[in-house]
Amino acid sequence: MKQLTIISGKGGTGKTTLVGALSSLAKDKVLADCDVDAADLFLILEPATIERGEFIGGRKPVVDEEKCTQCGVCTELCRFDAIKDGRVDILECEGCGLCALGCPEEAITMKDSPSGKWYISETRNGPMTHARLGIGEENSGKLVAEVRKLAQFLAEQRNLELIIIDGPPGIGCPVISSLTGADLALIVTEPTVAGIHDLERLIKLAEHFDIPTLICINKYDLNPAKTLQIEQYCQRKGLRLIGKIPFDVAVVKAMVERKTVMEYPCAAVQDAIKSMWQEVQEALANKRTPT
């Protein structure tokens, strides 16, 4: 089983669009939408849920009003101003449990708190695992790990050879959770002022976890000068740039119609992605970035 993680430095670079396209090209795979804060791969693939469950990402305090004397000790202890007069503001609470430890009446107990939901679904392009984080919740790194775990279970159960992971943007905890243990990372960047900066940060992150990387530039023809800068940067650093995807308004139209770009007439984009997919397959087969 191989795991391919597709990441980007910011939202809107076309990462999910690329994952959707690869879902049409790849065989014997499981899709894992690990962008749990803003999961939107389901908008393209229209999954039919076959199993779901609650994700417990932490604990929250529950106050026994009969025991509570409103002494104010919990209010003094809470540095997040999340509890006052025995009443808890769940959105402000960090679940540290100090109020429960310090309550002289033992009126506060910490109980498991659901912070999201996970799903196992079937799509027209194969099985998919995904999730939705609850409003105001921050345990997305753990939920990402759960989505990957479910994807691995499906791959083993159905004897599938590949997991394609739609990673979150940035370099934070959710990205680390989606990247660690992967066989290959495909970084999607764009020809903007922030493009090289974002690319540098992701390269450093992947190197830290010893994950080989491939690079692609999406909408490269919108700013040829910046595209050239990214190409030169990749040459200087010895990075493998495997493709440049042109801008095409048909990509937007495909998403509106809930189709992947491989299911919609946009030949130039399709040709670029097919060429990239060949490079990705070779890299996965070799377990290293081709040189």
C-alpha positions as MATLAB code, in Angstrom:
seq = 'MKQLTIISGKGGTGKTTLVGALSSLAKDKVLADCDVDAADLFLILEPATIERGEFIGGRKPVVDEEKCTQCGVCTELCRFDAIKDGRVDILECEGCGLCALGCPEEAITMKDSPSGKWYISETRNGPMTHARLGIGEENSGKLVAEVRKLAQFLAEQRNLELIIIDGPPGIGCPVISSLTGADLALIVTEPTVAGIHDLERLIKLAEHFDIPTLICINKYDLNPAKTLQIEQYCQRKGLRLIGKIPFDVAVVKAMVERKTVMEYPCAAVQDAIKSMWQEVQEALANKRTPT';
ca = [
       0.000    0.000    0.000;
       1.333    3.450   -0.967;
       0.177    6.815    0.350;
       0.263    9.993   -1.728;
      -0.407   13.271    0.086;
      -1.280   16.374   -1.920;
      -0.637   19.621   -0.060;
      -0.414   23.356   -0.672;
       0.740   26.431    1.202;
      -2.669   28.089    1.130;
      -6.249   27.423    0.193;
      -7.444   27.931   -3.364;
      -4.377   26.660   -5.211;
      -6.329   23.812   -6.841;
      -5.286   20.983   -4.542;
      -8.752   19.445   -4.225;
      -9.401   19.890   -7.952;
      -6.223   17.909   -8.629;
      -7.236   15.174   -6.170;
     -10.587   14.911   -7.927;
      -8.825   14.562  -11.272;
      -6.486   11.867   -9.951;
      -9.480    9.997   -8.566;
     -10.612    9.572  -12.183;
      -7.187    8.366  -13.330;
      -5.984    6.166  -10.479;
      -7.117    2.569  -10.044;
      -7.360    0.454   -6.887;
      -7.284    3.424   -4.532;
      -8.971    4.974   -1.520;
      -9.540    8.721   -1.298;
      -9.027   10.474    2.039;
     -10.188   14.087    2.402;
      -8.050   15.244    5.315;
      -8.894   18.940    4.999;
     -11.374   18.460    7.825;
     -11.717   22.176    8.609;
     -13.085   22.807    5.121;
     -13.769   19.432    3.512;
     -15.055   19.958   -0.026;
     -13.955   16.951   -2.081;
     -17.459   15.585   -1.501;
     -18.860   18.502   -3.536;
     -17.217   17.052   -6.642;
     -17.604   13.337   -6.004;
     -21.043   13.297   -4.294;
     -20.309   10.408   -1.908;
     -22.992    8.082   -0.573;
     -22.331    7.502    3.139;
     -22.171    3.855    4.197;
     -20.843    4.370    7.735;
     -20.392    7.293   10.097;
     -19.364    7.930   13.657;
     -18.591   10.602   16.217;
     -15.043   11.734   16.825;
     -14.081   12.400   20.452;
     -11.257   14.885   20.353;
     -11.210   16.070   23.954;
     -13.096   16.609   27.164;
     -15.256   19.445   28.439;
     -16.315   20.356   31.996;
     -19.841   19.604   33.187;
     -21.112   21.348   36.317;
     -23.425   19.667   38.837;
     -25.645   22.617   39.745;
     -26.819   20.945   42.964;
     -23.254   20.716   44.283;
     -22.075   24.088   42.936;
     -22.039   26.878   45.542;
     -20.829   29.528   43.038;
     -17.777   30.154   45.197;
     -15.843   31.548   42.218;
     -12.747   29.350   42.567;
     -13.159   27.932   39.071;
     -13.494   31.448   37.641;
     -10.236   32.497   39.314;
      -8.401   29.416   38.048;
      -9.541   29.609   34.411;
      -7.151   31.716   32.372;
      -9.441   31.457   29.339;
     -12.431   33.142   31.034;
     -14.478   30.095   30.071;
     -16.378   29.558   33.342;
     -18.230   32.027   35.524;
     -20.561   31.378   38.417;
     -20.574   27.682   37.550;
     -21.578   28.244   33.949;
     -19.257   27.041   31.179;
     -18.695   28.832   27.877;
     -17.945   25.807   25.681;
     -16.560   27.906   22.821;
     -13.949   29.501   25.096;
     -13.098   26.347   27.045;
      -9.818   24.595   26.135;
     -10.645   21.428   28.081;
      -7.591   21.644   30.356;
      -9.523   20.349   33.400;
      -8.045   22.782   35.929;
     -11.492   23.927   37.049;
     -12.436   20.329   37.890;
      -9.219   19.801   39.851;
      -9.630   23.019   41.796;
     -13.337   22.852   42.613;
     -13.643   22.523   46.431;
     -17.126   21.011   46.138;
     -16.126   18.505   43.416;
     -19.039   19.833   41.399;
     -17.194   19.784   38.079;
     -16.405   16.631   36.108;
     -14.639   16.281   32.760;
     -16.600   14.319   30.175;
     -15.802   13.251   26.622;
     -16.946   15.831   24.100;
     -17.698   15.033   20.444;
     -15.756   17.464   18.246;
     -16.613   16.159   14.804;
     -17.904   13.316   12.677;
     -16.124   10.867   10.384;
     -17.590    9.176    7.314;
     -16.866    6.185    5.104;
     -18.491    6.643    1.705;
     -18.695    5.277   -1.800;
     -18.191    7.546   -4.807;
     -18.326    6.952   -8.540;
     -14.508    6.941   -8.438;
     -14.069    4.562   -5.514;
     -14.263    4.503   -1.719;
     -13.615    7.647    0.279;
     -13.077    8.614    3.913;
     -13.767   12.130    5.099;
     -14.859   14.109    8.140;
     -16.411   17.300    9.363;
     -15.020   19.238   12.301;
     -17.515   20.712   14.753;
     -18.049   24.455   15.019;
     -15.318   26.096   17.099;
     -13.358   22.842   17.517;
      -9.570   22.763   17.138;
      -8.618   19.073   17.390;
      -8.357   18.722   13.620;
      -4.924   17.052   13.744;
      -6.398   14.111   15.614;
      -9.374   13.973   13.269;
      -7.030   13.940   10.263;
      -5.258   10.951   11.809;
      -8.629    9.212   12.222;
      -9.532    9.813    8.555;
      -6.184    8.340    7.463;
      -6.662    5.372    9.781;
     -10.056    4.659    8.234;
      -8.560    4.933    4.743;
      -5.825    2.436    5.637;
      -8.447    0.069    7.031;
     -10.436    0.262    3.779;
      -7.333   -0.256    1.651;
      -6.351   -3.347    3.636;
      -9.906   -4.704    3.687;
     -10.370   -4.330   -0.064;
      -6.771   -5.061   -1.037;
      -6.297   -1.645   -2.677;
      -2.833   -0.408   -3.570;
      -3.026    3.363   -3.101;
      -4.362    6.013   -0.748;
      -4.678    9.524   -2.192;
      -4.809   12.091    0.603;
      -6.228   15.574    0.093;
      -4.239   17.417    2.743;
      -5.077   20.681    4.489;
      -3.350   23.924    3.459;
      -0.452   25.445    5.398;
       2.165   23.805    7.617;
       0.315   23.371   10.911;
      -0.766   20.360   12.955;
      -3.384   19.072   10.451;
      -0.812   19.156    7.623;
       1.760   17.326    9.735;
      -0.867   14.705   10.553;
      -1.703   14.232    6.861;
       1.943   14.096    5.793;
       3.763   11.918    8.313;
       4.242    8.354    7.134;
       3.301    9.135    3.528;
       5.367    7.658    0.700;
       5.261   10.797   -1.427;
       4.112   14.413   -1.222;
       2.881   16.354   -4.230;
       3.046   20.098   -3.556;
       0.668   22.323   -5.522;
       1.824   25.903   -5.825;
       0.792   28.886   -7.934;
       2.625   31.795   -9.633;
       2.015   34.442   -7.005;
       4.150   36.516   -4.654;
       3.471   34.027   -1.862;
       3.971   30.996   -4.094;
       7.723   30.565   -3.540;
       7.451   31.407    0.160;
       4.752   28.780    0.677;
       6.729   26.264   -1.358;
       9.853   26.811    0.768;
       7.950   26.168    3.979;
       6.377   22.962    2.682;
       9.696   21.665    1.370;
      11.278   22.179    4.797;
       8.361   20.399    6.454;
       8.582   17.430    4.094;
      12.362   17.224    4.543;
      11.935   17.176    8.307;
       9.824   14.025    8.035;
      11.980   12.597    5.247;
       9.112   12.592    2.730;
      10.161   12.794   -0.944;
       8.414   15.586   -2.840;
       7.236   16.478   -6.309;
       6.148   19.965   -7.383;
       3.489   21.232   -9.767;
       2.466   24.773  -10.671;
      -1.232   25.362  -11.150;
      -2.529   28.192  -13.377;
       1.065   28.756  -14.450;
       0.167   30.920  -17.452;
      -1.489   33.650  -15.362;
       1.919   35.036  -14.340;
       4.806   33.768  -16.496;
       7.390   35.825  -14.572;
       6.495   34.227  -11.234;
       6.310   30.799  -12.870;
       9.878   31.301  -14.099;
      10.985   32.246  -10.563;
       9.481   29.032   -9.185;
      11.150   26.995  -11.941;
      14.511   28.589  -11.163;
      14.012   27.983   -7.453;
      13.312   24.292   -8.105;
      16.442   24.035  -10.260;
      18.613   25.647   -7.572;
      17.263   23.371   -4.857;
      17.305   20.206   -6.929;
      13.528   19.814   -6.690;
      11.533   17.876   -9.276;
       8.964   20.037  -11.068;
       6.736   17.487  -12.777;
       4.150   19.687  -14.419;
       2.517   23.021  -15.111;
      -1.266   23.157  -15.328;
      -2.762   25.976  -17.439;
      -5.654   28.134  -16.345;
      -8.985   27.195  -17.867;
     -12.374   28.568  -16.846;
     -13.767   25.138  -17.708;
     -12.280   23.900  -14.410;
     -14.656   26.180  -12.528;
     -17.570   25.076  -14.690;
     -16.713   21.438  -13.982;
     -16.842   22.063  -10.228;
     -20.177   23.844  -10.548;
     -21.538   20.747  -12.298;
     -19.954   18.493   -9.640;
     -17.562   16.840  -12.055;
     -13.829   16.292  -12.011;
     -11.785   18.026  -14.695;
     -11.273   14.616  -16.300;
     -15.052   14.366  -16.761;
     -15.422   17.763  -18.435;
     -14.111   19.149  -21.758;
     -10.843   20.924  -20.875;
      -8.198   19.155  -22.933;
      -5.134   21.241  -22.011;
      -5.685   20.756  -18.286;
      -6.391   17.050  -18.759;
      -3.208   16.523  -20.785;
      -1.092   18.276  -18.137;
      -2.578   16.212  -15.320;
      -2.218   12.927  -17.222;
       1.460   13.675  -17.815;
       1.943   14.483  -14.133;
       0.169   11.309  -13.094;
       2.706    9.239  -15.016;
       5.517   10.932  -13.066;
       3.734   10.351   -9.767;
       3.219    6.670  -10.516;
       6.904    6.236  -11.295;
       7.907    7.984   -8.073;
       5.564    5.816   -6.020;
       6.864    2.672   -7.684;
      10.438    3.660   -6.880;
       9.613    4.934   -3.362;
      11.687    7.988   -4.080;
      11.599   11.129   -6.183;
      12.813   10.368   -9.704;
      15.926   12.235  -10.845;
];
